[in-house]
């Protein structure tokens, strides 16, 4: 009897140690601040360039120069006005800090520069109903009869850029939360960051644009 009890205690203890070895990552997700940070960066960095109308996806790649000096300086040129926003909205410090952290990432700034080049054409596709906005903030083709092969390539590149922004936001949240960057932590935050990004894009959408709600249903704004 004593031996069986001892074995049971031994097995239970091993199971307890195994469960303790599994580290649960709990990252605070400041949804409102994340949404405001996305909006701030879109307002500052996502500007259409009428003098650089892209032809499919060829021009964005051709216009990009080696290195990231240009986009980085472009962001910090906007910092004076951004600092005024910080002073006027001290309560939104987390949103400002997230925007600054995200805006200091070279790959994110490069993504915004490329998205700006295709913004005019992409908005036209949204206006025509050729594309729609998914629940994860990505662009999807809804009517292939209204797009060209170049448009389809453009949509793929746009989604790559948007994923870069969302992934950057996930990293920024971990940095501000003083969490070590790991696959588990990023996976936990990335989904929420994408859903909030989609919400920001839905808010900015024009009337008539197709968009997918979080429940999967497609509606027109």
Legacy VTK file of the C-alpha trace (Angstrom):
# vtk DataFile Version 3.0
C-alpha trace
ASCII
DATASET POLYDATA
POINTS 221 float
0.000 0.000 0.000
2.778 2.404 0.971
4.650 1.612 -2.257
1.585 2.423 -4.361
1.095 5.707 -2.516
4.760 6.541 -3.011
4.520 5.821 -6.749
1.409 7.966 -7.019
3.150 10.855 -5.259
6.176 10.419 -7.517
4.053 10.527 -10.684
2.066 13.526 -9.403
5.243 15.369 -8.532
6.711 14.740 -11.978
3.525 16.015 -13.613
3.617 19.134 -11.452
7.224 19.833 -12.388
6.394 19.352 -16.070
3.511 21.813 -15.844
5.731 24.369 -14.136
8.212 24.034 -16.992
5.586 25.340 -19.412
5.901 29.120 -19.300
2.697 30.965 -19.973
3.230 34.268 -21.726
0.790 36.951 -20.679
1.180 40.188 -22.603
-1.020 43.188 -21.895
-2.694 44.376 -25.099
-3.666 48.090 -24.968
-6.282 47.941 -27.734
-7.268 51.627 -27.716
-3.636 52.772 -27.703
-2.755 50.372 -30.527
-5.613 51.717 -32.640
-4.549 55.320 -32.024
-0.932 54.468 -32.867
-1.963 52.922 -36.197
-4.060 55.988 -36.979
-1.219 58.373 -36.115
1.222 56.560 -38.389
-1.302 56.376 -41.224
-1.976 60.111 -40.911
1.727 60.946 -40.974
3.265 58.369 -43.282
0.547 57.007 -45.569
0.345 59.767 -48.164
-0.358 59.265 -51.838
2.349 60.440 -54.213
0.702 61.884 -57.368
4.104 62.496 -58.944
4.995 58.821 -58.520
1.926 56.956 -59.728
2.983 53.283 -59.610
2.662 51.010 -62.605
1.693 47.744 -60.972
4.399 46.777 -58.508
7.340 47.624 -60.704
7.831 51.226 -59.632
7.769 50.812 -55.834
10.675 48.397 -56.057
12.515 50.568 -58.548
12.065 53.722 -56.480
13.411 52.129 -53.318
17.036 53.023 -52.751
19.489 50.816 -50.852
19.554 51.311 -47.120
16.933 52.821 -44.867
18.355 56.293 -44.196
15.703 58.092 -46.203
12.558 56.637 -44.611
14.003 56.937 -41.109
14.799 60.632 -41.557
11.387 61.141 -43.117
9.684 59.930 -39.937
11.770 62.012 -37.586
11.217 65.108 -39.716
7.598 64.765 -38.595
8.524 64.519 -34.928
8.021 68.240 -34.006
4.302 68.117 -34.820
4.113 64.682 -33.244
5.626 66.094 -30.048
2.857 68.696 -29.934
0.336 65.876 -30.069
2.080 64.211 -27.153
1.880 67.392 -25.092
-1.786 67.933 -25.920
-2.726 64.333 -25.148
-0.586 63.281 -22.192
-3.164 60.620 -21.313
-2.446 58.888 -24.616
1.236 58.382 -23.848
1.081 54.654 -24.565
-0.321 55.289 -28.047
2.377 57.871 -28.736
5.124 55.581 -27.455
3.845 52.737 -29.616
3.770 54.976 -32.692
7.307 56.190 -32.042
8.572 52.650 -31.440
6.877 51.372 -34.589
7.999 54.391 -36.606
11.623 53.759 -35.677
11.620 50.346 -37.379
13.262 50.581 -40.842
11.213 47.741 -42.338
7.965 49.391 -41.201
8.989 52.747 -42.675
9.933 51.051 -45.937
6.509 49.374 -45.971
4.755 52.718 -45.515
6.807 54.284 -48.296
5.818 51.505 -50.702
2.170 51.590 -49.620
2.079 55.324 -50.282
3.197 54.772 -53.872
0.280 52.462 -54.609
-2.347 54.243 -52.477
-4.117 56.038 -55.342
-4.520 52.888 -57.442
-5.518 50.777 -54.449
-8.219 53.255 -53.410
-9.568 53.153 -56.962
-9.854 49.364 -56.741
-11.725 49.687 -53.447
-14.016 52.307 -54.999
-14.887 49.989 -57.888
-15.567 47.009 -55.630
-12.756 45.026 -57.235
-11.128 44.438 -53.848
-12.263 44.323 -50.244
-10.807 44.568 -46.757
-10.539 41.328 -44.766
-11.100 40.949 -41.017
-7.305 40.857 -40.604
-6.784 44.170 -42.368
-5.547 42.637 -45.628
-6.739 43.293 -49.172
-8.509 40.543 -51.097
-9.712 40.412 -54.698
-13.516 40.277 -54.972
-14.019 40.787 -58.713
-11.221 39.509 -60.950
-12.887 40.962 -64.035
-12.013 44.441 -62.722
-8.305 43.895 -62.076
-5.203 43.368 -64.179
-2.292 41.019 -63.556
-0.328 44.028 -62.290
-3.141 44.837 -59.869
-3.052 41.308 -58.517
0.701 41.575 -57.976
0.151 44.940 -56.314
-2.397 43.456 -53.894
0.064 40.751 -52.841
2.784 43.331 -52.196
0.333 45.527 -50.306
-0.535 42.612 -48.039
3.150 41.887 -47.443
3.600 45.514 -46.343
0.548 45.402 -44.086
1.815 42.219 -42.433
5.116 44.003 -41.802
3.284 46.850 -40.046
1.206 44.461 -37.922
4.248 42.387 -37.006
6.085 45.577 -36.096
3.210 46.563 -33.822
3.404 43.190 -32.079
7.110 43.749 -31.474
6.495 47.308 -30.230
3.925 46.051 -27.715
6.408 43.500 -26.354
9.074 46.191 -26.040
6.797 48.554 -24.125
5.528 45.685 -21.983
9.165 44.754 -21.259
8.569 41.246 -22.537
11.232 39.146 -24.193
10.541 38.697 -27.881
9.700 35.062 -28.559
7.572 33.129 -31.022
4.983 32.417 -28.322
4.735 36.061 -27.282
4.558 37.328 -30.871
1.912 34.764 -31.796
-0.203 35.841 -28.831
-0.086 39.538 -29.725
-0.028 39.396 -33.529
-3.629 38.224 -33.957
-4.980 41.035 -31.789
-2.713 43.542 -33.524
-4.082 42.426 -36.916
-7.713 42.649 -35.768
-7.146 46.159 -34.417
-5.366 47.146 -37.638
-8.423 45.941 -39.575
-10.686 48.006 -37.333
-8.584 51.083 -38.039
-8.839 50.458 -41.772
-12.623 49.941 -41.566
-12.977 53.276 -39.795
-10.979 54.982 -42.561
-12.811 53.225 -45.420
-14.907 55.243 -47.854
-18.668 54.691 -48.268
-19.318 51.773 -50.623
-16.124 49.879 -49.829
-16.483 46.161 -49.124
-15.148 44.972 -45.779
-15.270 41.817 -43.708
-16.431 42.020 -40.093
-14.817 39.976 -37.323
-17.669 37.439 -37.564
-16.709 36.786 -41.196
-19.679 38.588 -42.761
-19.029 40.910 -45.731
-20.738 44.308 -45.774
-20.502 47.564 -47.671
-19.775 50.673 -45.670
LINES 1 222
221 0 1 2 3 4 5 6 7 8 9 10 11 12 13 14 15 16 17 18 19 20 21 22 23 24 25 26 27 28 29 30 31 32 33 34 35 36 37 38 39 40 41 42 43 44 45 46 47 48 49 50 51 52 53 54 55 56 57 58 59 60 61 62 63 64 65 66 67 68 69 70 71 72 73 74 75 76 77 78 79 80 81 82 83 84 85 86 87 88 89 90 91 92 93 94 95 96 97 98 99 100 101 102 103 104 105 106 107 108 109 110 111 112 113 114 115 116 117 118 119 120 121 122 123 124 125 126 127 128 129 130 131 132 133 134 135 136 137 138 139 140 141 142 143 144 145 146 147 148 149 150 151 152 153 154 155 156 157 158 159 160 161 162 163 164 165 166 167 168 169 170 171 172 173 174 175 176 177 178 179 180 181 182 183 184 185 186 187 188 189 190 191 192 193 194 195 196 197 198 199 200 201 202 203 204 205 206 207 208 209 210 211 212 213 214 215 216 217 218 219 220
